[in-house]
Amino acid sequence: MAGTSPTLPRAALAAALALALSPAANAADAPQQARHDSMPKDLAAVEVHATPLADTAENLTAPVEVLAGSKLDEAKAGTLGETVAGLPGVQTSNFGPGVGRPIIRGLDGARVQVLSDGLGSGDVSTVSVDHAVSIEPFLAEQIEVLKGPATLLYGSGAIGGAVNVVDGRIPVVRPDAPLSGRAELRHDGVSDGTTGMVRIDGGSGSFAFHFDALHREAGDYRIPGFAESAEHRAETGETPSPDDAGRLDNSAVRTDSAALGLSWIGERGFLGAAYSLYNTRYGIPGGHAHAPGADDHDDHGHDDDAPGEDHGHEEGGPVRIGMDQRRTELRGGLDDLGPFASLRVKYADTDYTHTEFEGDAIGTVFNNRGREARVELVHRPLAGWNGAFGLQASQRDFTAVGDEAFVPGTASDDTGLFWIGKRAFGPLQLDLGLRHDRNHVDVDGAASAAPDRDFSTTSLSAGLGWNVNDALHFNLGLDRAQRAPTAEELYSSGLHVATGSHELGDTGLGVETANRAELGMHLHHGPFELQLSGWHARYDDFVYLANTDLAVDGAPLRLWRQDDARLTGFEAKLDWDIVDNGSGLWSLGVFADTVRGRRAAPAGTTVAVPVEVPHGDHSHIEQAQVAAGGNLPRIAPSRTGARLRWERDAWRASVGAVRHARQDKVAAFERPTPGYTLVDAHLAWHVDTAGGREWEVFLDASNLTDREARPHTSFLKDVVPLQGRNIALGVRMFF
């Protein structure tokens, strides 16, 4: 694509795959241990890397979900959001197959932090819903989802939770073998797409290295029926041609990623560095809508956050996005420092460019230069408390030039200091934490007369774990978390073509505060394991994008505002090993989750807000009517799911279904979304061969019933359905 940075050549990936699969790649004479954990029987026992106090999900009082082993292999998808969307309480945004950001308990965007081994991803996926996350899930070793406020560890951008992708690009322990790794090649039928990846780890003496590479190329994907929903077609009066059915135009994706890491590892510490690139190009199906035309007279019947895709027309050809990110990371650690058990230092410098093309013309260019440093100092027991101090500092220089430059250039500086600790009192474990942040946003004076802003946020957390016995555990969590408004919420001013609306920020927005309580239970008895959790969060000054009854140049006017809000949810998960005999191990997994989000004001409550509305070369003040009560927009619907698994010798298989309920608890002017059920299945055959190699041939099937599915969380639900029936065949090799 013209205007994008060079990508990793396909030849380089092919050569890397050939190296991994060649006999020379396994030339070491020493016997090697298995490099692949088929399926951890107790994922709660997997160590969680997202906290400086190394622990397992079983022992953490905060709610955590972990994907690892073959469960991660089954879940891996083209986007991070889609990969984790099968976990209780976690769903995904959808702006076509190239974009999917995690939604945790109904919250997304600037409230959910996406991390690469504990450091921010460095992209601009929170600026707009059509911006992709710059982390490749196929290269992950482990993915950790922190549900609930993670502000103590990662600042105000994690008030709704965090997703930490562990990729191991900087080795921190000496390798078990001079050379090991994995490679995978898969092809899917729904988009005629192919994904190939290779990962190699090795070293000698005190030195270790890591290399990974990935290439993905997929065409427009198949869909059941038409891209436009029946409701959309009825509203617009369109009668599409039968030739338009069965394929979603402009949904092709191409992605290249690669990384090289080197470390020196001594007896008491390590020092390492890594360089990585991530380049992706993807279409925006449904097209970006420019200012609506003269016929768009009904601009007021929209969801608070819904796009104006019903009322726009595409200009300049199909819209495609080219993203290029280059990242340099440094990490180091020391152990046994007198009163301190360990010191860990992390630093990342990220250079990010995102270009939107309308046909062959460049529409908008986003540039983001980010630097982040993190220091974690774990102290030895102090008055019975194990704990860690942390310092986190980041800088972000952001600019946007072009049609979608609805946010001025800004420079942001964030600094946070925190302490977390835990102490056992017999069968009780008490976790405490405190964090304070200072945030400064400097707006480009040449582009805007808006004032700079400074914020101070303080977050507190307390968690109590009670081990009634070896089988039954209870957790109680209480949090007070704060979030500073983002530059997009403060300074937006102009047409945001991704949402099809004219957005106006509010430079007077204050700090958002969430007070949350959660009660959880974990029971594991014999073949049964049951987890239950219920939570409630009260938000003071919740920031959201509100619909109004006004339009600017035919586009709905939406305002960033603050009102109190309430969110309540419940999650349940049951794992049952039904039988383990000569027929194999049969197990059943069942889950359910639900979340309800409402503004504190009663439904139907409206307020009048004076707004300076631009008209041509002048502007005047108008009174905009804003809905201030009722349901929050685009809240994920309730879900129930079940999966039957089977394992015997070299074989494993599973079949599952997830029911997404109809979402009719909608915001003002928001359409209800019909429910749907998605069925999937997996089959794998694993074999060990001479020389320590392991091979796995697999078959993955999704949406087996070819059901039309439109996620309520998507801005494009009426014009972009999910993929139809897909069968993917592939092979993995571990050495």
C-alpha positions, 0 to 999 in steps of 0.5 A: 500500500502506498504511503506505508513503511516497508513490511517484513518480506515474505521471503524472510518468514519463509526462510525462518520457517524453513530453518525451524523445520529443517534438521539443522534446527535440532542439531543438539545431541542432548535430549530435550524436554517437551516444549509444549504443554498440551493443556494445563489441568489447572490454569489457576496454578499458572504464574501471573506475570502482571503483578510484581509479587509473583503469584498464581491466579489461585492465590490472588484476591483480584479476579484474573483469567489466564490463557495458556497451553492448548487452550490459548492455541484454540482461542488464538485469532486475528485480533487480541479482543477476539482471542480473549472474548471466550473468557467469562466477563470478557468480550470484544469490540468489532470494526471488521476483522482487522480491529478487535479490542478487549471489553472487560465487564462492559468497559473498553477504550481508554478504561482497558489497558493493553500491555506487552509484558507489563508495558503499554502497547504504544498504539492509538487504539483508544483514540478511535474505534477503527484503530487496531491494537499493535499486539499479535496474539499468535506470538503470545506465550500467555495472556492474562486478563485482570478483571476490575480496576488494575489502576494500582499497577498500571495507572488510570488507563486500567480503571476497567481492567487490563490485558497483559500479553506475555511474549518472552521477547527478552529472555529472563532465564537461561534456556533449557536447551541450546535451541528450541521453539515452535512453528505454525502454519494454518489456512482458513476457508472463510477468507482463503487466509493463511497465517504462518509464524515461527518462534526460536529461543536459545542460547549458550552460557550466560547469553540467550536470544529470542526470534519470532516472525509472523505473516498473515494474509486474508481476503474478504471473508464470507458471510451468511446473507447480506452485509446490511441487517434486515432492519437497516435495509428496511429503514433505508428502503434498499433492495440489494442484489443477490450478487452482493450476498455471501461476501463482506467487501473490503474486509481483507487483512495483511499483517507482518510482525517480527522481533529479535531479543538478546539477554545476558543472564547472570547468577543474580540478574539479567540485562536484555534488549529487543527490537520489534516491528508490527505492520498491518493493513486492513479494510474498513468494511461498510466504509467510512462515512463522510459528512452525511448528505442532504437527504439525511434529515433524521439525525437524532434517532441514534445511540449515544455512541452509535455511528452514523453509518445509516446516514453517510455516504462513502467518498474517495473509494473504500477506506483502508488503514496502514499501520506501522510500529517500531519498538525498542525495549530494554529490561534488567533485573537484580536479585538479593539486594539486602532488604530488597528481594529483587529489582526490575526495570523496564523501558520501551520506546515506540514509534507508531504511524497510522495512515488512512487511505480513501481509495488511493488518496491519503485521508488522515495520518496519525503519529504517536511517539511513546516512551515508558519506564517502569521500576519495581522493587520487591522488599523482603517481609516487613512487619509480616508484609510482603510487598513491592514499590513501583514507579511508572513514567510515560510520555506520549507525543501525538499528532493527527493530520487530515480529514479525521484530525478531530483531535489536536496534537497533544503531549502527555506526561504521566507519573505514578508511584505505587505500593502493593502488599500482602500478609497472611493471618492464618487462613486469611490473606489481606492484600492492600495497595495504594497508587498516586498519579500526576497527569499533564496534557499539553495541547498544541497551541498552534492547532487549538486555543484549548487550555493545558490540563493537569490531573492528580488521581489516587487509587486504593485497593483492599482484598481479603482471601479466606481459605475455608479449607483446601477446597473452598475459598472466598474473596472480597475486593474493595477498590477506589479507582480514579481515571484522568480524562484522555486528550480525545475526551477533552479536546475533540472538535470536528467530524469523527468519521469512524463514528459518523458524528461531529464530536465536541470535547469538554476541557472542563472534564474532571477526574472519574472515580469508581468505587467497586465491591466484589465477592467471589467464591472458588470451590474445587472438589474432586472432579468439580471446580466452580467459580462464582463472582458478583460485583457492583461499581459506582462511578462518579463523574463517568465520562461518556459520549452523549447524543444530542438533538443537534446536527453539524453539516448533517452529522449528529452532534455528540458531546463528551460529558460526565454523569454518575453511572452504575455497573453491576455484573455476575460471572460463573464458571464450572469445570467438571472432569466427567470420567477418565477411563479407557475411553479417555478423559471427558470434561465439561466446561460451562460459563455464564456472565452478565453486566448491566450499565446505567446512568444514575439519573432516571431514564428519560432525564434530559438536560439542556447544554449550551453549545457553540455550533460551527456553521460555515465560517462562523458559529453561534450558541445553541441549546443542545438537549442531552439524555442524562439517564437510562442505560449506558450504550453498547453494553455487552449482552448476557452470555451462556456457554458450554464446551465438551472436551475429550482427550485420549493418548495423542488425540484431543477434541472439543465442541462448544456453543455460546449463546449471546442473548438479545440485548434490549436494555439499550440506551436512548435511540439505540437499537436492540440487537437480536441474540445468536448462538455460535458453535465451534469445534476443535480436533488435534492429533499430537505425536512425538518424533525422534530428536525431541520434536513434537508435531500437531495437526489440527482442525478448527471450526467456528460458526458451524451453523453459519449463523448471522451474528451482529455483536451489540458492542460493535459500532458497525453491527448493522453493516458488518456481521461476523464471519460465516462458517469457517474451517481452518486446517493447520500444523504446529511443530515444537522442538 
